[in-house]
Amino acid sequence: MQRLIKKILVPVDGSESSKKALEMAIAIAKAANASLTILEVVEEFGPLPGYYERAPEGKDRVKWISEQRFEKIHSPLDESPEIKWDRLVLEGYPADTIVETASKGNYDMIVIGSRGLSAVGRFLVGSVSDRIVHHANCSVMVVR
């Protein structure tokens, strides 16, 4: 029996690595006629003080942060109008939230960048992607 990819989860954080992951996920979705869910996980505080800029007065912090991130990476979606996609913004710890979302949503694959925006990431290279690879219930592709 052939396993088909129909639902792909693409966690993004605005980094160049997540943009590459999105581009790869779009190529897979085109080939498999699959849909994409773009997932942005905003940490409650961030790993370091000052990690997130302060949202302008009167703006929802999570929504504002996600808009800043999405603006940096969304252009490949504009260039692929045939791809069905939606966007999900959640607050929580990235690795756990991504794994939980993939499981609850019955995704067939997660496509994630190898490194995120975090300054801590220079010391803990791939810590989020590594955790996802080891705990996800579906296939995971880590894009460099």
Backbone as JSON, one array per atom type, in Angstrom:
{
  "sequence": "MQRLIKKILVPVDGSESSKKALEMAIAIAKAANASLTILEVVEEFGPLPGYYERAPEGKDRVKWISEQRFEKIHSPLDESPEIKWDRLVLEGYPADTIVETASKGNYDMIVIGSRGLSAVGRFLVGSVSDRIVHHANCSVMVVR",
  "N": [[0.84, -1.17, 0.0], [0.58, 2.19, -0.84], [1.78, 5.07, 0.75], [0.33, 8.19, 1.09], [0.91, 11.69, 0.85], [-0.97, 14.14, 2.11], [-1.52, 16.23, 3.85], [0.44, 18.81, 5.02], [2.45, 20.18, 7.51], [3.93, 23.24, 8.19], [6.1, 24.73, 10.11], [6.98, 28.06, 10.83], [9.2, 30.83, 11.44], [10.02, 33.22, 10.5], [12.67, 33.22, 9.83], [15.49, 32.77, 7.58], [15.94, 30.09, 7.2], [13.42, 28.98, 7.75], [12.03, 30.01, 5.62], [13.21, 28.64, 3.49], [12.35, 26.08, 4.17], [9.61, 26.4, 3.78], [9.56, 26.82, 1.01], [10.43, 24.29, 0.14], [8.34, 22.72, 1.14], [6.23, 23.68, -0.39], [6.99, 22.75, -2.93], [6.8, 19.98, -2.49], [4.08, 19.81, -1.89], [2.93, 20.59, -4.33], [3.76, 18.45, -5.98], [2.52, 16.31, -4.72], [-0.08, 17.03, -4.6], [-1.0, 18.15, -2.21], [-2.17, 19.81, 0.81], [-1.17, 22.74, 2.66], [-0.37, 23.79, 5.96], [0.54, 26.64, 7.46], [2.34, 27.19, 10.25], [2.76, 29.23, 13.01], [4.47, 29.63, 15.94], [4.37, 31.4, 18.8], [6.36, 32.19, 21.42], [5.66, 32.57, 24.89], [7.29, 34.35, 26.39], [9.7, 34.34, 25.07], [13.08, 33.16, 24.51], [15.11, 34.75, 25.56], [15.57, 37.88, 27.34], [14.15, 40.64, 25.67], [13.89, 39.3, 23.28], [11.6, 39.3, 21.65], [10.26, 42.09, 19.96], [8.5, 44.8, 21.46], [5.04, 44.94, 21.08], [3.15, 47.43, 19.29], [1.27, 49.92, 21.08], [-1.96, 48.94, 22.04], [-2.14, 46.85, 20.23], [-2.58, 43.35, 19.65], [-0.26, 41.22, 21.05], [0.65, 38.59, 20.24], [-0.56, 38.28, 17.72], [0.57, 40.47, 16.39], [3.35, 39.88, 16.44], [3.32, 37.52, 14.91], [2.47, 38.5, 12.44], [4.67, 40.08, 11.72], [6.62, 38.11, 11.37], [5.45, 36.5, 9.33], [5.38, 38.24, 7.19], [8.0, 38.26, 6.34], [8.41, 35.82, 5.05], [6.38, 35.0, 3.3], [6.26, 35.26, 0.47], [6.81, 33.01, -1.37], [4.36, 31.65, -1.28], [2.62, 33.4, -2.53], [3.5, 33.14, -5.1], [2.59, 30.69, -5.82], [-0.27, 30.05, -6.54], [-1.88, 27.84, -6.91], [-1.65, 26.15, -4.78], [-3.26, 24.9, -1.94], [-3.66, 26.44, 1.12], [-3.49, 27.22, 4.62], [-3.32, 29.2, 7.61], [-1.99, 29.1, 10.86], [-1.78, 30.38, 14.08], [-0.24, 30.06, 17.12], [0.32, 30.13, 20.67], [3.01, 29.19, 22.71], [5.44, 26.67, 23.71], [7.72, 26.12, 21.15], [8.64, 23.45, 20.02], [7.07, 21.5, 21.39], [4.48, 22.45, 20.85], [4.36, 22.3, 18.07], [4.65, 19.5, 17.61], [2.37, 18.56, 18.98], [0.32, 19.86, 17.53], [0.67, 18.7, 14.98], [0.02, 16.05, 15.56], [-2.67, 16.17, 16.58], [-3.9, 17.28, 14.35], [-3.67, 15.35, 12.45], [-1.56, 15.32, 10.53], [0.45, 14.45, 7.7], [3.06, 15.0, 7.28], [5.77, 16.96, 8.51], [7.47, 19.85, 7.63], [10.34, 21.47, 8.27], [12.63, 24.15, 9.01], [16.19, 23.99, 9.56], [17.34, 25.69, 11.39], [16.38, 28.31, 13.59], [15.36, 31.71, 14.38], [16.45, 32.33, 16.84], [18.91, 33.64, 19.05], [19.99, 31.96, 20.88], [19.96, 29.67, 19.43], [22.37, 29.5, 18.08], [24.01, 28.21, 19.82], [22.58, 26.0, 20.53], [22.11, 24.41, 18.2], [19.6, 23.49, 16.04], [17.91, 22.54, 18.02], [15.1, 22.68, 18.36], [14.15, 21.54, 15.94], [15.39, 19.03, 16.18], [14.12, 17.97, 18.44], [11.52, 17.76, 17.45], [11.84, 15.89, 15.38], [12.36, 13.62, 16.92], [10.02, 13.27, 18.42], [7.65, 13.54, 16.95], [4.7, 12.13, 15.46], [4.54, 11.71, 12.79], [6.07, 11.8, 9.49], [9.09, 13.71, 9.21], [10.71, 16.37, 7.69], [13.74, 17.96, 7.63], [14.99, 20.95, 6.62], [17.85, 22.35, 5.19]],
  "CA": [[0.0, 0.0, 0.0], [1.36, 3.41, -0.96], [1.44, 6.13, 1.69], [0.18, 9.45, 0.4], [1.04, 12.92, 1.63], [-2.09, 15.03, 1.81], [-1.5, 17.39, 4.75], [1.81, 19.14, 5.42], [2.57, 21.24, 8.49], [5.17, 23.99, 7.97], [6.34, 25.73, 11.15], [7.84, 29.16, 10.37], [9.5, 31.86, 12.44], [10.53, 34.4, 9.82], [14.09, 33.06, 9.51], [15.81, 32.3, 6.23], [15.78, 28.64, 7.24], [12.0, 28.64, 7.64], [11.61, 30.32, 4.24], [13.65, 27.5, 2.68], [11.45, 24.97, 4.48], [8.35, 26.69, 3.11], [9.76, 26.56, -0.42], [10.46, 22.83, -0.04], [6.98, 22.21, 1.4], [5.42, 24.03, -1.56], [7.36, 21.81, -4.0], [6.21, 18.68, -2.15], [2.62, 19.94, -2.01], [2.62, 20.57, -5.77], [3.96, 17.1, -6.5], [1.6, 15.36, -4.08], [-1.41, 17.64, -4.54], [-1.29, 18.22, -0.78], [-2.43, 21.14, 1.36], [-0.2, 23.2, 3.65], [-0.75, 24.65, 7.07], [1.68, 27.43, 7.92], [2.2, 27.3, 11.7], [3.67, 30.13, 13.73], [4.35, 29.46, 17.38], [4.95, 32.53, 19.51], [6.63, 31.86, 22.82], [5.08, 33.54, 25.82], [8.27, 35.39, 26.72], [10.91, 34.23, 24.27], [14.15, 32.53, 25.28], [15.98, 35.76, 26.17], [14.93, 39.2, 27.44], [14.28, 41.41, 24.44], [13.8, 38.41, 22.11], [10.55, 39.86, 20.81], [9.99, 43.51, 20.12], [7.23, 45.11, 22.1], [3.98, 45.28, 20.12], [2.64, 48.79, 19.47], [0.16, 50.1, 22.03], [-3.28, 48.58, 21.54], [-2.08, 45.69, 19.32], [-2.43, 42.03, 20.25], [1.15, 40.87, 20.95], [0.85, 37.37, 19.47], [-0.92, 38.56, 16.33], [1.53, 41.42, 15.84], [4.6, 39.14, 16.21], [3.13, 36.59, 13.79], [2.42, 39.29, 11.19], [6.04, 40.46, 11.39], [7.27, 36.91, 10.86], [4.85, 36.05, 8.08], [5.77, 39.21, 6.15], [9.36, 37.93, 5.88], [8.56, 34.53, 4.36], [5.18, 34.58, 2.57], [6.29, 35.44, -0.99], [6.64, 31.79, -2.16], [2.93, 31.31, -1.36], [2.03, 34.28, -3.55], [3.95, 32.64, -6.4], [2.02, 29.35, -6.02], [-1.7, 30.17, -6.24], [-2.56, 26.54, -7.01], [-1.5, 25.44, -3.52], [-4.23, 25.19, -0.89], [-2.96, 26.62, 2.38], [-4.09, 28.04, 5.67], [-2.33, 29.7, 8.56], [-2.36, 28.88, 12.25], [-0.89, 31.06, 15.01], [-0.45, 29.55, 18.48], [1.29, 30.55, 21.67], [3.49, 28.05, 23.47], [6.82, 26.26, 23.45], [7.66, 25.69, 19.75], [8.73, 22.02, 19.7], [5.9, 20.8, 21.92], [3.28, 22.92, 20.15], [4.41, 21.75, 16.7], [4.37, 18.06, 17.69], [0.96, 18.41, 19.37], [-0.51, 20.29, 16.4], [0.77, 17.67, 13.94], [-0.71, 14.86, 16.02], [-4.11, 16.46, 16.63], [-4.4, 17.6, 13.01], [-3.43, 14.21, 11.56], [-0.7, 15.71, 9.4], [1.26, 13.38, 7.15], [4.46, 15.4, 7.24], [6.2, 18.27, 8.99], [8.67, 20.33, 6.94], [10.84, 22.53, 9.15], [13.99, 24.6, 8.8], [17.15, 23.43, 10.52], [17.67, 26.7, 12.4], [15.42, 29.41, 13.73], [15.88, 33.05, 14.61], [16.95, 32.5, 18.2], [20.34, 33.78, 19.33], [20.34, 30.74, 21.59], [20.12, 28.64, 18.42], [23.77, 29.35, 17.7], [24.61, 27.28, 20.77], [21.75, 24.79, 20.56], [21.73, 24.29, 16.8], [18.63, 22.48, 15.7], [17.28, 21.93, 19.19], [13.66, 22.53, 18.12], [13.96, 20.54, 14.89], [15.79, 17.73, 16.72], [13.04, 17.5, 19.33], [10.38, 17.4, 16.61], [12.2, 14.63, 14.72], [12.29, 12.52, 17.89], [8.74, 13.13, 19.11], [6.49, 13.62, 16.06], [4.08, 10.86, 15.04], [4.51, 11.65, 11.32], [7.37, 12.04, 8.87], [9.62, 15.05, 9.4], [11.81, 16.74, 6.81], [14.47, 19.12, 8.12], [15.58, 21.58, 5.44], [19.02, 23.23, 5.45]],
  "C": [[0.89, 1.24, 0.0], [0.87, 4.47, 0.03], [1.41, 7.45, 0.94], [0.34, 10.63, 1.36], [-0.08, 13.85, 1.2], [-2.09, 16.3, 2.65], [-0.08, 17.61, 5.27], [1.76, 20.32, 6.39], [3.93, 21.9, 8.32], [5.34, 25.04, 9.07], [7.31, 26.8, 10.62], [8.05, 30.16, 11.5], [10.07, 33.12, 11.82], [12.0, 34.3, 9.45], [14.27, 32.61, 8.06], [15.62, 30.78, 6.13], [14.31, 28.24, 7.09], [11.46, 28.99, 6.25], [12.02, 29.19, 3.3], [12.75, 26.28, 2.91], [10.11, 25.17, 3.78], [8.46, 26.42, 1.61], [9.78, 25.06, -0.71], [9.06, 22.24, 0.14], [6.07, 22.52, 0.22], [5.73, 23.06, -2.71], [6.75, 20.43, -3.74], [4.7, 18.73, -2.33], [2.19, 19.92, -3.48], [2.7, 19.16, -6.33], [2.93, 16.11, -5.97], [0.15, 15.83, -4.07], [-1.9, 17.7, -3.09], [-1.59, 19.66, -0.37], [-1.37, 21.45, 2.42], [-0.9, 23.94, 4.77], [0.54, 25.32, 7.54], [1.45, 27.68, 9.41], [3.24, 28.25, 12.26], [3.4, 29.95, 15.21], [5.09, 30.61, 18.04], [5.12, 32.13, 20.96], [6.1, 32.97, 23.72], [6.05, 34.68, 26.11], [9.46, 35.41, 25.77], [12.03, 33.7, 25.13], [15.06, 33.51, 26.0], [15.21, 37.06, 26.33], [15.17, 39.98, 26.15], [14.19, 40.59, 23.17], [12.75, 38.91, 21.13], [10.47, 41.36, 21.04], [8.65, 43.69, 20.79], [6.23, 45.51, 21.01], [3.54, 46.73, 20.36], [1.44, 48.81, 20.42], [-1.17, 49.76, 21.37], [-3.3, 47.4, 20.58], [-1.94, 44.41, 20.12], [-0.99, 41.56, 20.0], [1.4, 39.67, 20.04], [0.56, 37.62, 17.99], [0.11, 39.47, 15.67], [2.85, 40.72, 15.52], [4.44, 38.22, 14.99], [3.06, 37.33, 12.46], [3.82, 39.7, 10.76], [6.8, 39.27, 10.78], [6.77, 36.53, 9.48], [5.25, 36.97, 6.92], [7.12, 38.85, 5.55], [9.41, 36.7, 4.98], [7.43, 34.2, 3.38], [5.27, 34.61, 1.05], [6.21, 34.13, -1.79], [5.18, 31.34, -2.27], [2.24, 32.14, -2.43], [2.35, 33.77, -4.96], [3.37, 31.26, -6.74], [0.52, 29.36, -5.71], [-2.46, 28.85, -6.29], [-2.5, 25.73, -5.71], [-2.59, 25.88, -2.54], [-3.47, 25.32, 0.43], [-3.81, 27.43, 3.35], [-2.99, 28.37, 6.66], [-2.86, 29.55, 9.97], [-1.32, 29.57, 13.12], [-1.24, 30.6, 16.42], [0.62, 30.12, 19.4], [1.71, 29.33, 22.47], [4.96, 27.79, 23.22], [6.86, 25.63, 22.06], [7.67, 24.19, 19.5], [7.49, 21.27, 20.16], [4.63, 21.17, 21.17], [3.22, 22.36, 18.73], [4.05, 20.27, 16.71], [2.9, 17.82, 18.02], [0.02, 18.78, 18.23], [-0.51, 19.25, 15.29], [-0.04, 16.44, 14.3], [-2.22, 15.09, 15.98], [-4.7, 16.7, 15.25], [-4.22, 16.48, 12.01], [-2.63, 14.59, 10.32], [0.15, 14.52, 8.98], [2.74, 13.69, 7.21], [4.63, 16.78, 7.87], [7.44, 18.64, 8.19], [9.14, 21.56, 7.71], [12.27, 22.89, 8.79], [14.91, 24.07, 9.88], [17.51, 24.4, 11.63], [16.62, 27.78, 12.42], [16.13, 30.73, 13.96], [16.63, 33.22, 15.92], [18.47, 32.67, 18.27], [20.85, 32.56, 20.07], [20.62, 29.63, 20.59], [21.54, 28.45, 17.95], [24.48, 28.33, 18.59], [23.87, 25.95, 20.81], [21.21, 24.52, 19.16], [20.75, 23.14, 16.59], [17.89, 21.89, 16.87], [15.78, 21.73, 19.0], [13.43, 21.46, 17.06], [14.34, 19.14, 15.38], [14.69, 17.15, 17.6], [11.83, 17.04, 18.52], [10.64, 16.07, 15.91], [12.0, 13.45, 15.67], [10.93, 12.3, 18.51], [7.5, 13.16, 18.2], [6.0, 12.22, 15.68], [4.02, 10.73, 13.51], [5.92, 11.87, 10.8], [7.78, 13.49, 9.07], [10.77, 15.25, 8.41], [12.43, 18.01, 7.37], [15.25, 19.68, 6.94], [16.72, 22.49, 5.87], [19.0, 24.4, 4.53]]
}
